[in-house]
Amino acid sequence: MANRKNIEEKAETLLQPITDGMGISIYDVEYVKEGSDWYLRAYIDKDGGVNIQDCEAVSRAYSDVLDEADPIPDAYILEVSSPGLGRKLSKDRHFANSLGQEVELKLFEPLDGKKEFEGVLKSYDRDSLVLETEGREEIFERAKLAVVRLKTDF
């Protein structure tokens, strides 16, 4: 299997002209294995949110471009969707756009007996995130983060 990161970068490069032409932005592209299947997932967004017609239009155009360019040697399932309200934050651009917002994070290993934290994202850099939790700032190493999501309250 080719390098996953390289596939994601190539796939995003192929998607960019499609979304630009439709007034849609790319939130993320991921190439992941679940069970025995590989998935290429493109998360798209726009002001006011995307709808099913946006996802369908991008998926059809993207599928054609992927078939022509053939950047993925393995069989895969293509999915195009919105990143959702509780969107995952994984890239610097996600953190930059989420500064000052409430997030939830889970760690791979417990810290002070806890694996889950929530608070306001104060800052980030290549190696860490700073959350304001319970009136104080806590630093979390990015390498120890299992997942970070925007907090959703219903």
N, C-alpha and C positions, 0 to 999 in steps of 0.2 A: 504494500500500500504506500502511495506517495505521502509525503509529509502533510499532515492535516492542516497546519498553519498555512503552508503554501497553497493548498487547495482552497482554503477559505479566502485568501487574498486574491487569487485568480478569479474565483467565483464572484467576489465583490466587485472586482474591476469590470467583469462582464455585465454585471447588474447595473452599474452606475449610469450608463447612457440611457437605459430603459427607464429607470426611475426619474432621472433628470427630465426626460421628455414628457413625463406624466405629472410633473410637479409633486413628486413623492420623494421622501428621503429614505436612505438606508439606515436602519437602526443597528442592525447586526447581521452577520452571515456566519453560520456555524455548520461544521461538518462533523457529525457525531455517529457513533455506533451504539445502537440499542438492541440488545439481544443479538440476533444474527444479521440485522439489517443496518445499512448505512443511510443516514438522512442528511440532505443538504437543506438547511432551513434558512430562509431569508425573512428577516423581520423588517417591515416597512412602516413608515409613519408619515403623517402630514398634519398641517394645522387643522384642528377639528377632528382628527383621527381618520383612520382608513376604514373602509367598509368592504364587504364581501366582493363587490364589483371591482374595487381597486386591486384586491388580492388576486382575483381571477385574471384580470387584464395583465398584471405583472407576471403572474405564473405562466400564462400562455406565451407571452413574448420571451420571457426568460428561458423557458423550456426549449424554444426554437434556437436561441443563441447558444445554450449549453450543448444541444445536440450537434450544432455546427462546429463549435470550438472543441468539444470533447475533452475538457480539462481534467476529468475524473476517470481514472482507469477502472474503478470498481462499479458494480451496480449500486444504485442509490435511489432513494425516494425523495422527490422534491416537494417541499412545503413552503408556502408563502403566507405569512400572517402578520398581524399586528403584534408588537411586543407586549401588549396588555397593560393594565393599570399597575400591577405589581411587577413591573419589568425588571429583568435581571441587569445588574450593572457589572460590567466586566472590563470595559475598555476605558482608557483615559477620557475619551469624549463623553462617555456615559457619566463618569464621576464629575466632570466639569459642568455638565448640564444639570447635575443634581445637587450641587453645593447649596447648603441651607435647607435642604429637604430632609424629611424623616426617612430613615432606611432601617431595614432589618438585615442582620448578618448572622451567618452560621459558620462556626469554625470546624475544622477537621478534628481538632483535639480541644478538650476543655481548658479554659483559662479561669483560674480561681473557682473551679468547680462548675462553670457554665460554658455551654457551647453556643448559646443564642443571645444576641444583644440587639438592642434597638436604640436609636438616637438620631440626632441631627448631624448630617455629614458636614464637617467644618472644613476639612482640607484633605488632600491626598498628594502622594508623589509616587514615584516608580515602585517604592518598596512598602509603603504603608498608607493607611487611612486614619483619619482622626475623627472620632465621633464625640459629640457632647451627649453623655448619658448620665442621667440622674444628677445634673448640675456640675459634672466635672468632665474633663476631656480625657478620652482614652485612645491610645494608639494601638492599632491592630496591624500586624504584618500581613501584607497581601498574600504572601506564600502560604499563610495558614488559614486563609479564607476559603470555605467551601462554596459559599454563595452570598451575594449581596443583592438585595432587592429594594425597590421603593416600597415604603410601607403603605398599605392600603387600609383605610378604615371604612367600615360600612355601617 
